[in-house]
Amino acid sequence: MLKRRHGDRSEWKRVLKRQYTQKFIDTNCFKGYVTLLHIHKVTDPLFVNYEEKNVCIVDDGYMWLQHFPSNEHYSLTTMFDANGVVVQWYIDITHENGVENDLPYTDDLFLDIIVLSTGEVIQKDADELDEALNKGTINKSQYELAWAEADKINQQIENNDFQLLELAKTHLDILLKDLDDTNGNYKR
C-alpha cells in the first residue's frame, strides 16, 4: 500500500499551532493545487542530516508550500524558514496526485529528490523503492515510473529547467494573500 499524504498534514503531532490554505492555480507555467502550511508553534524543531549537513526543516514560523501538479508524477514541497528564505526544495516522486475530501494528496512512490538552497541535489530513498518492489508494495511498472520520473526531473534541474523551483516564491505570495485579516486564519 502506498503512503497517501494530504496537503494539510493534519496528522502531524509536532505542529502545535498552524494555519493552512490551498488554491487551484491554472496558468501556462503550472496547473494544479498549491497548499501552504504556516507552522506557528512546534513541540521541537526538526533537523535532517544530509551527509555532513544538518538542516532545520521545521521550527516556529516556518512555512511549507506544496505543489500538486495535475497529471504529473511528483509533488514539490518548498520549505521556508521564519524569514521567508528557502531552506530546501523536496520533490516526492508520486504514483498520482489527486483530491480527496477537498484536500490535495499524493500517493508516494518512495523516491525523493532534495535540492538544497546551495543548489546541491540529493537523491534519496532508492533503497526504500527497491524494498517496496521486493515486498510487492509496488509493481514493476510503478518502479520503472518512479525511476523515469526521477531521471526526467534530475535532468531538468541540471539544465535549470525545473520551473517550479523559481515559481515557489511567487506562489507563496499568492497564498499568503489569502490570509483573512479579520480573524487571522487562512481561507480555504
OpenMM code with the backbone's topology and positions (N, CA, C; nanometers):
from openmm import Vec3, app, unit

residues = "MET LEU LYS ARG ARG HIS GLY ASP ARG SER GLU TRP LYS ARG VAL LEU LYS ARG GLN TYR THR GLN LYS PHE ILE ASP THR ASN CYS PHE LYS GLY TYR VAL THR LEU LEU HIS ILE HIS LYS VAL THR ASP PRO LEU PHE VAL ASN TYR GLU GLU LYS ASN VAL CYS ILE VAL ASP ASP GLY TYR MET TRP LEU GLN HIS PHE PRO SER ASN GLU HIS TYR SER LEU THR THR MET PHE ASP ALA ASN GLY VAL VAL VAL GLN TRP TYR ILE ASP ILE THR HIS GLU ASN GLY VAL GLU ASN ASP LEU PRO TYR THR ASP ASP LEU PHE LEU ASP ILE ILE VAL LEU SER THR GLY GLU VAL ILE GLN LYS ASP ALA ASP GLU LEU ASP GLU ALA LEU ASN LYS GLY THR ILE ASN LYS SER GLN TYR GLU LEU ALA TRP ALA GLU ALA ASP LYS ILE ASN GLN GLN ILE GLU ASN ASN ASP PHE GLN LEU LEU GLU LEU ALA LYS THR HIS LEU ASP ILE LEU LEU LYS ASP LEU ASP ASP THR ASN GLY ASN TYR LYS ARG".split()
positions = [
    Vec3(0.0841, -0.1188, 0.0000),
    Vec3(0.0000, 0.0000, 0.0000),
    Vec3(0.0887, 0.1253, 0.0000),
    Vec3(0.0610, 0.2150, -0.0910),
    Vec3(0.1372, 0.3389, -0.0982),
    Vec3(0.0965, 0.4333, 0.0143),
    Vec3(0.1926, 0.5158, 0.0576),
    Vec3(0.1631, 0.6157, 0.1600),
    Vec3(0.0901, 0.7320, 0.0943),
    Vec3(-0.0279, 0.7643, 0.1464),
    Vec3(-0.1029, 0.8799, 0.0971),
    Vec3(-0.0787, 0.9956, 0.1935),
    Vec3(-0.0360, 1.1079, 0.1357),
    Vec3(-0.0105, 1.2272, 0.2171),
    Vec3(-0.0979, 1.3418, 0.1678),
    Vec3(-0.1680, 1.4038, 0.2614),
    Vec3(-0.2541, 1.5179, 0.2294),
    Vec3(-0.1798, 1.6490, 0.2543),
    Vec3(-0.2174, 1.7505, 0.1807),
    Vec3(-0.1502, 1.8794, 0.1872),
    Vec3(-0.1581, 1.9485, 0.3215),
    Vec3(-0.2640, 1.9238, 0.3987),
    Vec3(-0.2778, 1.9943, 0.5262),
    Vec3(-0.1935, 1.9337, 0.6383),
    Vec3(-0.1444, 1.8110, 0.6177),
    Vec3(-0.0604, 1.7409, 0.7160),
    Vec3(-0.1203, 1.7460, 0.8567),
    Vec3(-0.2511, 1.7267, 0.8626),
    Vec3(-0.3226, 1.7369, 0.9899),
    Vec3(-0.2794, 1.6317, 1.0916),
    Vec3(-0.2201, 1.5223, 1.0448),
    Vec3(-0.1765, 1.4157, 1.1361),
    Vec3(-0.0450, 1.4480, 1.2065),
    Vec3(0.0167, 1.5573, 1.1720),
    Vec3(0.1497, 1.5908, 1.2221),
    Vec3(0.1413, 1.6449, 1.3637),
    Vec3(0.1773, 1.5632, 1.4611),
    Vec3(0.1646, 1.5972, 1.6038),
    Vec3(0.2699, 1.6981, 1.6502),
    Vec3(0.3800, 1.7084, 1.5789),
    Vec3(0.4869, 1.8016, 1.6155),
    Vec3(0.4380, 1.9471, 1.6080),
    Vec3(0.3422, 1.9730, 1.5189),
    Vec3(0.2932, 2.1088, 1.4965),
    Vec3(0.1781, 2.1378, 1.5935),
    Vec3(0.2002, 2.2336, 1.6832),
    Vec3(0.1006, 2.2676, 1.7849),
    Vec3(0.0044, 2.3760, 1.7377),
    Vec3(0.0551, 2.4722, 1.6607),
    Vec3(-0.0288, 2.5813, 1.6101),
    Vec3(0.0052, 2.6017, 1.4636),
    Vec3(-0.0981, 2.6064, 1.3798),
    Vec3(-0.0781, 2.6132, 1.2358),
    Vec3(-0.1868, 2.6962, 1.1698),
    Vec3(-0.1580, 2.7369, 1.0475),
    Vec3(-0.2572, 2.7941, 0.9568),
    Vec3(-0.2384, 2.7222, 0.8237),
    Vec3(-0.3483, 2.7041, 0.7527),
    Vec3(-0.3445, 2.6294, 0.6271),
    Vec3(-0.4355, 2.6950, 0.5245),
    Vec3(-0.3888, 2.6942, 0.4010),
    Vec3(-0.4725, 2.7368, 0.2898),
    Vec3(-0.4331, 2.6567, 0.1666),
    Vec3(-0.5218, 2.6539, 0.0693),
    Vec3(-0.4924, 2.5872, -0.0570),
    Vec3(-0.5617, 2.6620, -0.1695),
    Vec3(-0.5088, 2.6430, -0.2895),
    Vec3(-0.5645, 2.7127, -0.4052),
    Vec3(-0.5336, 2.6305, -0.5297),
    Vec3(-0.6284, 2.6281, -0.6224),
    Vec3(-0.6031, 2.5669, -0.7524),
    Vec3(-0.5527, 2.6773, -0.8444),
    Vec3(-0.4361, 2.6549, -0.9043),
    Vec3(-0.3755, 2.7530, -0.9941),
    Vec3(-0.3701, 2.6920, -1.1337),
    Vec3(-0.4129, 2.7685, -1.2322),
    Vec3(-0.4127, 2.7224, -1.3710),
    Vec3(-0.3528, 2.8324, -1.4584),
    Vec3(-0.2210, 2.8217, -1.4823),
    Vec3(-0.1506, 2.9182, -1.5658),
    Vec3(-0.0714, 2.8419, -1.6714),
    Vec3(-0.0025, 2.9133, -1.7579),
    Vec3(0.0837, 2.8485, -1.8580),
    Vec3(0.1989, 2.7720, -1.7921),
    Vec3(0.2441, 2.8197, -1.6759),
    Vec3(0.3598, 2.7601, -1.6094),
    Vec3(0.3238, 2.6471, -1.5133),
    Vec3(0.2014, 2.6489, -1.4602),
    Vec3(0.1634, 2.5491, -1.3603),
    Vec3(0.0125, 2.5307, -1.3579),
    Vec3(-0.0280, 2.4034, -1.3483),
    Vec3(-0.1699, 2.3716, -1.3299),
    Vec3(-0.1791, 2.2657, -1.2211),
    Vec3(-0.2513, 2.2997, -1.1141),
    Vec3(-0.2704, 2.2061, -1.0050),
    Vec3(-0.2961, 2.2799, -0.8750),
    Vec3(-0.3009, 2.2029, -0.7675),
    Vec3(-0.3210, 2.2615, -0.6353),
    Vec3(-0.1882, 2.3039, -0.5750),
    Vec3(-0.1948, 2.4124, -0.4988),
    Vec3(-0.0820, 2.4587, -0.4190),
    Vec3(-0.1363, 2.4769, -0.2775),
    Vec3(-0.0645, 2.4225, -0.1801),
    Vec3(-0.1068, 2.4359, -0.0408),
    Vec3(0.0018, 2.5080, 0.0379),
    Vec3(-0.0414, 2.5720, 0.1455),
    Vec3(0.0528, 2.6392, 0.2334),
    Vec3(0.0210, 2.6025, 0.3773),
    Vec3(0.1187, 2.5466, 0.4442),
    Vec3(0.1107, 2.5192, 0.5872),
    Vec3(0.2052, 2.6166, 0.6560),
    Vec3(0.1470, 2.7113, 0.7312),
    Vec3(0.2276, 2.8059, 0.8077),
    Vec3(0.2358, 2.7509, 0.9495),
    Vec3(0.3553, 2.7164, 0.9905),
    Vec3(0.3792, 2.6495, 1.1178),
    Vec3(0.4152, 2.7566, 1.2208),
    Vec3(0.3226, 2.7818, 1.3130),
    Vec3(0.3470, 2.8867, 1.4119),
    Vec3(0.4203, 2.8362, 1.5354),
    Vec3(0.3847, 2.7142, 1.5810),
    Vec3(0.4446, 2.6627, 1.7039),
    Vec3(0.4634, 2.5120, 1.6916),
    Vec3(0.5849, 2.4653, 1.7253),
    Vec3(0.6142, 2.3217, 1.7205),
    Vec3(0.6581, 2.2731, 1.8591),
    Vec3(0.6457, 2.1429, 1.8813),
    Vec3(0.6937, 2.0853, 2.0072),
    Vec3(0.8445, 2.0983, 2.0163),
    Vec3(0.9123, 2.0741, 1.9035),
    Vec3(1.0568, 2.0929, 1.8946),
    Vec3(1.0954, 2.0995, 1.7466),
    Vec3(1.2033, 2.1694, 1.7163),
    Vec3(1.2473, 2.1810, 1.5770),
    Vec3(1.2817, 2.0437, 1.5190),
    Vec3(1.2737, 2.0334, 1.3872),
    Vec3(1.3101, 1.9099, 1.3176),
    Vec3(1.4305, 1.9373, 1.2288),
    Vec3(1.5355, 1.8599, 1.2515),
    Vec3(1.6576, 1.8697, 1.1724),
    Vec3(1.6748, 1.7411, 1.0931),
    Vec3(1.7282, 1.7526, 0.9724),
    Vec3(1.7637, 1.6360, 0.8922),
    Vec3(1.9122, 1.6448, 0.8585),
    Vec3(1.9734, 1.5304, 0.8454),
    Vec3(2.1155, 1.5244, 0.8117),
    Vec3(2.1322, 1.4766, 0.6687),
    Vec3(2.2078, 1.5507, 0.5916),
    Vec3(2.2472, 1.5123, 0.4571),
    Vec3(2.3993, 1.5091, 0.4566),
    Vec3(2.4543, 1.3898, 0.4636),
    Vec3(2.5987, 1.3719, 0.4747),
    Vec3(2.6502, 1.4538, 0.5915),
    Vec3(2.7234, 1.5612, 0.5678),
    Vec3(2.7788, 1.6403, 0.6780),
    Vec3(2.6975, 1.7656, 0.7078),
    Vec3(2.5828, 1.7809, 0.6407),
    Vec3(2.4995, 1.8988, 0.6619),
    Vec3(2.3846, 1.8648, 0.7566),
    Vec3(2.3592, 1.9525, 0.8523),
    Vec3(2.2464, 1.9400, 0.9436),
    Vec3(2.1522, 2.0562, 0.9123),
    Vec3(2.0333, 2.0257, 0.8581),
    Vec3(1.9427, 2.1291, 0.8073),
    Vec3(1.8132, 2.1282, 0.8883),
    Vec3(1.7757, 2.2447, 0.9407),
    Vec3(1.6481, 2.2588, 1.0109),
    Vec3(1.5389, 2.2782, 0.9058),
    Vec3(1.4377, 2.1886, 0.9079),
    Vec3(1.3291, 2.1989, 0.8095),
    Vec3(1.1951, 2.2363, 0.8735),
    Vec3(1.1871, 2.2300, 1.0065),
    Vec3(1.0643, 2.2696, 1.0764),
    Vec3(1.1025, 2.3393, 1.2061),
    Vec3(1.0423, 2.4558, 1.2259),
    Vec3(1.0587, 2.5289, 1.3504),
    Vec3(0.9467, 2.6329, 1.3563),
    Vec3(0.9370, 2.7032, 1.4662),
    Vec3(0.8361, 2.8079, 1.4786),
    Vec3(0.8533, 2.9081, 1.3647),
    Vec3(0.7424, 2.9401, 1.2989),
    Vec3(0.7438, 3.0394, 1.1921),
    Vec3(0.7744, 2.9853, 1.0530),
    Vec3(0.8111, 2.8596, 1.0408),
    Vec3(0.8426, 2.8022, 0.9095),
    Vec3(0.7154, 2.7863, 0.8263),
    Vec3(0.7320, 2.7822, 0.6951),
    Vec3(0.6205, 2.7613, 0.6036),
    Vec3(0.6564, 2.6518, 0.5043),
    Vec3(0.5618, 2.5628, 0.4818),
    Vec3(0.5773, 2.4575, 0.3812),
    Vec3(0.4763, 2.4826, 0.2708),
    Vec3(0.5273, 2.5102, 0.1523),
    Vec3(0.4450, 2.5321, 0.0336),
    Vec3(0.4547, 2.4064, -0.0521),
    Vec3(0.3399, 2.3438, -0.0796),
    Vec3(0.3444, 2.2197, -0.1566),
    Vec3(0.2654, 2.2329, -0.2860),
    Vec3(0.3288, 2.1892, -0.3946),
    Vec3(0.2671, 2.1868, -0.5274),
    Vec3(0.2221, 2.0448, -0.5602),
    Vec3(0.1000, 2.0333, -0.6082),
    Vec3(0.0427, 1.9064, -0.6534),
    Vec3(0.0062, 1.9234, -0.8009),
    Vec3(0.1022, 1.9135, -0.8919),
    Vec3(0.0715, 1.9394, -1.0329),
    Vec3(-0.0241, 1.8352, -1.0906),
    Vec3(-0.1195, 1.8827, -1.1694),
    Vec3(-0.2152, 1.7942, -1.2364),
    Vec3(-0.1427, 1.7090, -1.3393),
    Vec3(-0.1812, 1.5848, -1.3470),
    Vec3(-0.1313, 1.4916, -1.4485),
    Vec3(0.0200, 1.4754, -1.4490),
    Vec3(0.0809, 1.4855, -1.3304),
    Vec3(0.2248, 1.4640, -1.3162),
    Vec3(0.2489, 1.3579, -1.2101),
    Vec3(0.3717, 1.3129, -1.2010),
    Vec3(0.4072, 1.2082, -1.1061),
    Vec3(0.5106, 1.2565, -1.0050),
    Vec3(0.4884, 1.3770, -0.9538),
    Vec3(0.5733, 1.4322, -0.8484),
    Vec3(0.4947, 1.5400, -0.7754),
    Vec3(0.5389, 1.5702, -0.6562),
    Vec3(0.4936, 1.6902, -0.5869),
    Vec3(0.6192, 1.7600, -0.5357),
    Vec3(0.6081, 1.8883, -0.5158),
    Vec3(0.7220, 1.9678, -0.4697),
    Vec3(0.6828, 2.0390, -0.3414),
    Vec3(0.7621, 2.0207, -0.2367),
    Vec3(0.7435, 2.0956, -0.1125),
    Vec3(0.8620, 2.1902, -0.0975),
    Vec3(0.8306, 2.3192, -0.0902),
    Vec3(0.9340, 2.4202, -0.0663),
    Vec3(0.9251, 2.4590, 0.0797),
    Vec3(1.0353, 2.4470, 0.1505),
    Vec3(1.0389, 2.4767, 0.2934),
    Vec3(1.1079, 2.6103, 0.3141),
    Vec3(1.0324, 2.7022, 0.3741),
    Vec3(1.0826, 2.8367, 0.4016),
    Vec3(1.1069, 2.8513, 0.5514),
    Vec3(1.2147, 2.9189, 0.5885),
    Vec3(1.2389, 2.9448, 0.7306),
    Vec3(1.1511, 3.0608, 0.7770),
    Vec3(1.1656, 3.1001, 0.9029),
    Vec3(1.0815, 3.2043, 0.9611),
    Vec3(1.1021, 3.3406, 0.8950),
    Vec3(1.2118, 3.3579, 0.8218),
    Vec3(1.2375, 3.4833, 0.7499),
    Vec3(1.1933, 3.4768, 0.6039),
    Vec3(1.1304, 3.3664, 0.5636),
    Vec3(1.0838, 3.3524, 0.4255),
    Vec3(1.1924, 3.3109, 0.3280),
    Vec3(1.3050, 3.2616, 0.3798),
    Vec3(1.4167, 3.2173, 0.2966),
    Vec3(1.4012, 3.0674, 0.2705),
    Vec3(1.4216, 3.0246, 0.1456),
    Vec3(1.4104, 2.8830, 0.1118),
    Vec3(1.5198, 2.8043, 0.1824),
    Vec3(1.4785, 2.7005, 0.2552),
    Vec3(1.5709, 2.6096, 0.3211),
    Vec3(1.6051, 2.4955, 0.2250),
    Vec3(1.5009, 2.4403, 0.1633),
    Vec3(1.5206, 2.3333, 0.0655),
    Vec3(1.3928, 2.3139, -0.0150),
    Vec3(1.4115, 2.2493, -0.1291),
    Vec3(1.3000, 2.2012, -0.2100),
    Vec3(1.3027, 2.0492, -0.2001),
    Vec3(1.1867, 1.9888, -0.1748),
    Vec3(1.1785, 1.8440, -0.1571),
    Vec3(1.0800, 1.7898, -0.2596),
    Vec3(1.1303, 1.7094, -0.3507),
    Vec3(1.0473, 1.6552, -0.4590),
    Vec3(1.0168, 1.5096, -0.4279),
    Vec3(0.8889, 1.4812, -0.4085),
    Vec3(0.8421, 1.3437, -0.3900),
    Vec3(0.8003, 1.2899, -0.5260),
    Vec3(0.8510, 1.1737, -0.5631),
    Vec3(0.8033, 1.1061, -0.6832),
    Vec3(0.6742, 1.0350, -0.6432),
    Vec3(0.5685, 1.0521, -0.7218),
    Vec3(0.4370, 1.0014, -0.6830),
    Vec3(0.3766, 0.9118, -0.7906),
    Vec3(0.2922, 0.8226, -0.7457),
    Vec3(0.2126, 0.7427, -0.8386),
    Vec3(0.1009, 0.8296, -0.8946),
    Vec3(0.0406, 0.9100, -0.8065),
    Vec3(-0.0623, 1.0038, -0.8518),
    Vec3(-0.0772, 1.1164, -0.7527),
    Vec3(-0.1253, 1.2286, -0.8041),
    Vec3(-0.1682, 1.3418, -0.7235),
    Vec3(-0.3186, 1.3517, -0.7449),
    Vec3(-0.3920, 1.3752, -0.6395),
    Vec3(-0.5367, 1.3831, -0.6522),
    Vec3(-0.5970, 1.4696, -0.5443),
    Vec3(-0.7298, 1.4616, -0.5327),
    Vec3(-0.8035, 1.5369, -0.4319),
    Vec3(-0.9002, 1.4398, -0.3644),
    Vec3(-0.9008, 1.4431, -0.2314),
    Vec3(-0.9878, 1.3572, -0.1514),
    Vec3(-1.0458, 1.4418, -0.0393),
    Vec3(-1.1775, 1.4452, -0.0277),
    Vec3(-1.2441, 1.5281, 0.0740),
    Vec3(-1.1962, 1.6730, 0.0670),
    Vec3(-1.1863, 1.7245, -0.0537),
    Vec3(-1.1429, 1.8628, -0.0800),
    Vec3(-0.9981, 1.8921, -0.0417),
    Vec3(-0.9181, 1.7891, -0.0139),
    Vec3(-0.7773, 1.8086, 0.0186),
    Vec3(-0.6890, 1.7437, -0.0872),
    Vec3(-0.5919, 1.8169, -0.1431),
    Vec3(-0.4974, 1.7558, -0.2358),
    Vec3(-0.4124, 1.6511, -0.1636),
    Vec3(-0.3751, 1.5467, -0.2373),
    Vec3(-0.2920, 1.4415, -0.1803),
    Vec3(-0.1954, 1.3886, -0.2849),
    Vec3(-0.0953, 1.3151, -0.2352),
    Vec3(-0.0052, 1.2384, -0.3214),
    Vec3(-0.0042, 1.0946, -0.2723),
    Vec3(0.0106, 1.0025, -0.3661),
    Vec3(0.0413, 0.8640, -0.3340),
    Vec3(0.1898, 0.8484, -0.3641),
    Vec3(0.2681, 0.8413, -0.2583),
    Vec3(0.4140, 0.8492, -0.2629),
    Vec3(0.4761, 0.7214, -0.3188),
    Vec3(0.5673, 0.7380, -0.4152),
    Vec3(0.6421, 0.6253, -0.4714),
    Vec3(0.7845, 0.6175, -0.4153),
    Vec3(0.8027, 0.6625, -0.2913),
    Vec3(0.9246, 0.6413, -0.2122),
    Vec3(1.0446, 0.7243, -0.2562),
    Vec3(1.0725, 0.7345, -0.3833),
    Vec3(1.1918, 0.8016, -0.4327),
    Vec3(1.1780, 0.9530, -0.4169),
    Vec3(1.2833, 1.0193, -0.3684),
    Vec3(1.2802, 1.1636, -0.3438),
    Vec3(1.4055, 1.2306, -0.3991),
    Vec3(1.3884, 1.3579, -0.4325),
    Vec3(1.4998, 1.4415, -0.4760),
    Vec3(1.4964, 1.5672, -0.3900),
    Vec3(1.6082, 1.5995, -0.3293),
    Vec3(1.6170, 1.7199, -0.2474),
    Vec3(1.7130, 1.8166, -0.3154),
    Vec3(1.6698, 1.9423, -0.3223),
    Vec3(1.7565, 2.0476, -0.3733),
    Vec3(1.7759, 2.1453, -0.2584),
    Vec3(1.8992, 2.1551, -0.2104),
    Vec3(1.9295, 2.2476, -0.1014),
    Vec3(1.9401, 2.3895, -0.1556),
    Vec3(1.9292, 2.4859, -0.0664),
    Vec3(1.9373, 2.6262, -0.1093),
    Vec3(2.0729, 2.6585, -0.1722),
    Vec3(2.1741, 2.5755, -0.1443),
    Vec3(2.3068, 2.5931, -0.2041),
    Vec3(2.3105, 2.5446, -0.3491),
    Vec3(2.2029, 2.4744, -0.3921),
    Vec3(2.1988, 2.4180, -0.5263),
    Vec3(2.2369, 2.2711, -0.5307),
    Vec3(2.2864, 2.2181, -0.4190),
    Vec3(2.3235, 2.0773, -0.4138),
    Vec3(2.1988, 1.9903, -0.4283),
    Vec3(2.2098, 1.8837, -0.5096),
    Vec3(2.0988, 1.7927, -0.5346),
    Vec3(2.1301, 1.6576, -0.4701),
    Vec3(2.0324, 1.6053, -0.3963),
    Vec3(2.0489, 1.4788, -0.3254),
    Vec3(1.9378, 1.3835, -0.3667),
    Vec3(1.9745, 1.2656, -0.4121),
    Vec3(1.8784, 1.1591, -0.4433),
    Vec3(1.8582, 1.0789, -0.3155),
    Vec3(1.7326, 1.0516, -0.2792),
    Vec3(1.7056, 0.9879, -0.1506),
    Vec3(1.6064, 0.8730, -0.1663),
    Vec3(1.6234, 0.7726, -0.0829),
    Vec3(1.5299, 0.6619, -0.0634),
    Vec3(1.5193, 0.5631, -0.1791),
    Vec3(1.6260, 0.5500, -0.2582),
    Vec3(1.6285, 0.4461, -0.3621),
    Vec3(1.6173, 0.3084, -0.2980),
    Vec3(1.6754, 0.2932, -0.1787),
    Vec3(1.6658, 0.1657, -0.1070),
    Vec3(1.5216, 0.1337, -0.0681),
    Vec3(1.4446, 0.2361, -0.0294),
    Vec3(1.3035, 0.2155, 0.0040),
    Vec3(1.2235, 0.1743, -0.1192),
    Vec3(1.2571, 0.2321, -0.2350),
    Vec3(1.1898, 0.1955, -0.3599),
    Vec3(1.2195, 0.0501, -0.3949),
    Vec3(1.3459, 0.0096, -0.3843),
    Vec3(1.3835, -0.1298, -0.4114),
    Vec3(1.3112, -0.2247, -0.3162),
    Vec3(1.3072, -0.1882, -0.1891),
    Vec3(1.2409, -0.2721, -0.0889),
    Vec3(1.0911, -0.2842, -0.1181),
    Vec3(1.0275, -0.1736, -0.1593),
    Vec3(0.8845, -0.1764, -0.1911),
    Vec3(0.8567, -0.2706, -0.3076),
    Vec3(0.9453, -0.2721, -0.4059),
    Vec3(0.9300, -0.3648, -0.5188),
    Vec3(0.9481, -0.5088, -0.4721),
    Vec3(1.0526, -0.5337, -0.3949),
    Vec3(1.0817, -0.6694, -0.3460),
    Vec3(0.9713, -0.7249, -0.2565),
    Vec3(0.9055, -0.6370, -0.1795),
    Vec3(0.7981, -0.6812, -0.0888),
    Vec3(0.6618, -0.6860, -0.1571),
    Vec3(0.6544, -0.6361, -0.2823),
    Vec3(0.5269, -0.6363, -0.3528),
    Vec3(0.4375, -0.5179, -0.3196),
    Vec3(0.4919, -0.4177, -0.2501),
    Vec3(0.4157, -0.2969, -0.2192),
    Vec3(0.3856, -0.2204, -0.3479),
    Vec3(0.4806, -0.2232, -0.4408),
    Vec3(0.4610, -0.1644, -0.5740),
    Vec3(0.4937, -0.2714, -0.6767),
    Vec3(0.4464, -0.2493, -0.7991),
    Vec3(0.4770, -0.3434, -0.9068),
    Vec3(0.5907, -0.2886, -0.9929),
    Vec3(0.6351, -0.3684, -1.0883),
    Vec3(0.7477, -0.3317, -1.1755),
    Vec3(0.7185, -0.2034, -1.2535),
    Vec3(0.5947, -0.1876, -1.2980),
    Vec3(0.5555, -0.0681, -1.3730),
    Vec3(0.5687, 0.0580, -1.2876),
    Vec3(0.5261, 0.0510, -1.1606),
    Vec3(0.5386, 0.1649, -1.0708),
    Vec3(0.6856, 0.1938, -1.0399),
    Vec3(0.7635, 0.0895, -1.0250),
    Vec3(0.9079, 0.1026, -1.0001),
    Vec3(0.9736, 0.1762, -1.1177),
    Vec3(0.9419, 0.1339, -1.2385),
    Vec3(1.0000, 0.1969, -1.3579),
    Vec3(0.9518, 0.3403, -1.3742),
    Vec3(0.8239, 0.3657, -1.3402),
    Vec3(0.7694, 0.5013, -1.3452),
    Vec3(0.8475, 0.5930, -1.2506),
    Vec3(0.8738, 0.5442, -1.1289),
    Vec3(0.9460, 0.6249, -1.0303),
    Vec3(1.0841, 0.6649, -1.0823),
    Vec3(1.1573, 0.5682, -1.1377),
    Vec3(1.2915, 0.5996, -1.1879),
    Vec3(1.2870, 0.6902, -1.3106),
    Vec3(1.1903, 0.6670, -1.4002),
    Vec3(1.1795, 0.7515, -1.5203),
    Vec3(1.1485, 0.8957, -1.4809),
    Vec3(1.0578, 0.9139, -1.3847),
    Vec3(1.0215, 1.0488, -1.3394),
    Vec3(1.1398, 1.1158, -1.2700),
    Vec3(1.2093, 1.0417, -1.1837),
    Vec3(1.3258, 1.0980, -1.1139),
    Vec3(1.4349, 1.1373, -1.2134),
    Vec3(1.4598, 1.0523, -1.3123),
    Vec3(1.5611, 1.0843, -1.4146),
    Vec3(1.5234, 1.2103, -1.4912),
    Vec3(1.3944, 1.2216, -1.5282),
    Vec3(1.3467, 1.3394, -1.6020),
    Vec3(1.3659, 1.4667, -1.5191),
    Vec3(1.3262, 1.4610, -1.3918),
    Vec3(1.3361, 1.5791, -1.3052),
    Vec3(1.4821, 1.6147, -1.2772),
    Vec3(1.5651, 1.5150, -1.2524),
    Vec3(1.7081, 1.5422, -1.2317),
    Vec3(1.7693, 1.6111, -1.3529),
    Vec3(1.7301, 1.5680, -1.4713),
    Vec3(1.7806, 1.6313, -1.5944),
    Vec3(1.7313, 1.7755, -1.6046),
    Vec3(1.6045, 1.7977, -1.5712),
    Vec3(1.5505, 1.9344, -1.5743),
    Vec3(1.6226, 2.0236, -1.4740),
    Vec3(1.6492, 1.9719, -1.3554),
    Vec3(1.7214, 2.0501, -1.2543),
    Vec3(1.8621, 2.0837, -1.3051),
    Vec3(1.9286, 1.9852, -1.3606),
    Vec3(2.0643, 2.0057, -1.4126),
    Vec3(2.0656, 2.1118, -1.5226),
    Vec3(1.9600, 2.1157, -1.6029),
    Vec3(1.9501, 2.2121, -1.7135),
    Vec3(1.8840, 2.3432, -1.6714),
    Vec3(1.8618, 2.3629, -1.5411),
    Vec3(1.7899, 2.4808, -1.4901),
    Vec3(1.6546, 2.4977, -1.5576),
    Vec3(1.5848, 2.3859, -1.5778),
    Vec3(1.4582, 2.3879, -1.6497),
    Vec3(1.3424, 2.3340, -1.5651),
    Vec3(1.3627, 2.3179, -1.4348),
    Vec3(1.2547, 2.2739, -1.3457),
    Vec3(1.1925, 2.4000, -1.2873),
    Vec3(1.0911, 2.4534, -1.3564),
    Vec3(1.0381, 2.5867, -1.3304),
    Vec3(0.9771, 2.6067, -1.1923),
    Vec3(0.9270, 2.5007, -1.1311),
    Vec3(0.8611, 2.5184, -1.0020),
    Vec3(0.9556, 2.5713, -0.8940),
    Vec3(1.0832, 2.5432, -0.9055),
    Vec3(1.1772, 2.5970, -0.8070),
    Vec3(1.1703, 2.7494, -0.8054),
    Vec3(1.1594, 2.8068, -0.9238),
    Vec3(1.1528, 2.9527, -0.9360),
    Vec3(1.0139, 3.0067, -0.9032),
    Vec3(0.9096, 2.9284, -0.9282),
    Vec3(0.7725, 2.9741, -0.9047),
    Vec3(0.7318, 2.9686, -0.7572),
    Vec3(0.8079, 2.8976, -0.6758),
    Vec3(0.7690, 2.8774, -0.5359),
    Vec3(0.7445, 3.0093, -0.4624),
    Vec3(0.8337, 3.1053, -0.4761),
    Vec3(0.8199, 3.2331, -0.4053),
    Vec3(0.6957, 3.3094, -0.4539),
    Vec3(0.6722, 3.3068, -0.5847),
    Vec3(0.5537, 3.3720, -0.6415),
    Vec3(0.4269, 3.3080, -0.5883),
    Vec3(0.4239, 3.1745, -0.5861),
    Vec3(0.3058, 3.1041, -0.5368),
    Vec3(0.2888, 3.1224, -0.3856),
    Vec3(0.3979, 3.1349, -0.3125),
    Vec3(0.3884, 3.1648, -0.1698),
    Vec3(0.3177, 3.2987, -0.1510),
    Vec3(0.3572, 3.3992, -0.2265),
    Vec3(0.2953, 3.5317, -0.2162),
    Vec3(0.1457, 3.5250, -0.2468),
    Vec3(0.1080, 3.4466, -0.3467),
    Vec3(-0.0341, 3.4320, -0.3825),
    Vec3(-0.1122, 3.3715, -0.2657),
    Vec3(-0.0592, 3.2661, -0.2048),
    Vec3(-0.1312, 3.2012, -0.0954),
    Vec3(-0.1310, 3.2848, 0.0322),
    Vec3(-0.0259, 3.3606, 0.0546),
    Vec3(-0.0240, 3.4482, 0.1721),
    Vec3(-0.1313, 3.5568, 0.1622),
    Vec3(-0.1666, 3.5954, 0.0397),
    Vec3(-0.2723, 3.6960, 0.0207),
    Vec3(-0.4087, 3.6429, 0.0604),
    Vec3(-0.4216, 3.5109, 0.0731),
    Vec3(-0.5477, 3.4516, 0.1172),
    Vec3(-0.5684, 3.4660, 0.2680),
    Vec3(-0.4722, 3.5274, 0.3335),
    Vec3(-0.4859, 3.5479, 0.4780),
    Vec3(-0.6039, 3.6411, 0.5035),
    Vec3(-0.6947, 3.5977, 0.5858),
    Vec3(-0.8121, 3.6781, 0.6209),
    Vec3(-0.7750, 3.7710, 0.7355),
    Vec3(-0.7641, 3.8987, 0.7079),
    Vec3(-0.7197, 3.9957, 0.8076),
    Vec3(-0.8151, 4.0090, 0.9261),
    Vec3(-0.9411, 3.9720, 0.9080),
    Vec3(-1.0369, 3.9908, 1.0163),
    Vec3(-1.0179, 3.8928, 1.1307),
    Vec3(-0.9757, 3.7693, 1.1002),
    Vec3(-0.9609, 3.6742, 1.2103),
    Vec3(-0.8243, 3.6042, 1.2120),
    Vec3(-0.7370, 3.6399, 1.1209),
    Vec3(-0.6032, 3.5844, 1.1233),
    Vec3(-0.5918, 3.4403, 1.0761),
    Vec3(-0.6968, 3.3864, 1.0200),
    Vec3(-0.6913, 3.2490, 0.9694),
    Vec3(-0.6881, 3.2487, 0.8184),
    Vec3(-0.6269, 3.1456, 0.7645),
    Vec3(-0.6252, 3.1310, 0.6209),
    Vec3(-0.7606, 3.0826, 0.5733),
    Vec3(-0.8017, 3.1335, 0.4593),
    Vec3(-0.9227, 3.0836, 0.3948),
    Vec3(-0.8905, 2.9575, 0.3200),
    Vec3(-0.9931, 2.8778, 0.2988),
    Vec3(-0.9737, 2.7565, 0.2211),
    Vec3(-1.0808, 2.7441, 0.1175),
] * unit.nanometer
topology = app.Topology()
chain = topology.addChain("A")
for resn in residues:
    res = topology.addResidue(resn, chain)
    for name in ("N", "CA", "C"):
        topology.addAtom(name, app.Element.getBySymbol(name[0]), res)
